């Protein structure tokens, strides 16, 4: 697993990943609305909840991972609201990879769809609920998918998909372009894969939002 950002970190992209127990790995990508100087407190509080409660909820071997992921999302949502003191939209994608079962339990809280690549192609893991930071009692579903050997998951922030054509001014990069690049990219090294996707934006004639981060996170199951 690896995450890479491009350019200056001016906005509220946050990513993290850690081992919750001997066979579970938690990771996530959160996009807090606003400039980084205004979102720092939210990012710190969110990371503390993600790590501390993530270890607590996913530590025991015999748990319902979907229930644990839903509870973690609820705690993260409450943390955002309490720290911000107001509504603060925070799309996020959080996942738990179970090494024993080769499964991924995830929640997509209004985030850009995750992209899962295997021998059958690339499928989207769409939103399963509202962004964090909107409603105190909002819930998000937490489905589970299987990962075959060499399967790869790619997450990109809003700043990646909202690149606009320098000549036409259209939102021309988009998720479809990312999806096509990901499908045709043979790389299995997570960091190299993130760099390849972000470099593709620079090689094309696109201008990116000046007040948004461009972040990619990749997770690859060993062959």
Secondary structure as GFF3:
##gff-version 3
##sequence-region A 1 223
A	DSSP	beta_strand	2	6	.	.	.	ID=ss1
A	DSSP	beta_strand	12	19	.	.	.	ID=ss2
A	DSSP	beta_strand	24	32	.	.	.	ID=ss3
A	DSSP	alpha_helix	36	58	.	.	.	ID=ss4
A	DSSP	alpha_helix	65	84	.	.	.	ID=ss5
A	DSSP	beta_strand	90	98	.	.	.	ID=ss6
A	DSSP	beta_strand	103	109	.	.	.	ID=ss7
A	DSSP	beta_strand	114	118	.	.	.	ID=ss8
A	DSSP	beta_strand	121	125	.	.	.	ID=ss9
A	DSSP	beta_strand	144	146	.	.	.	ID=ss10
A	DSSP	beta_strand	152	156	.	.	.	ID=ss11
A	DSSP	alpha_helix	158	161	.	.	.	ID=ss12
A	DSSP	beta_strand	164	165	.	.	.	ID=ss13
A	DSSP	alpha_helix	174	184	.	.	.	ID=ss14
A	DSSP	alpha_helix	190	203	.	.	.	ID=ss15
A	DSSP	beta_strand	206	207	.	.	.	ID=ss16
A	DSSP	beta_strand	214	220	.	.	.	ID=ss17
###
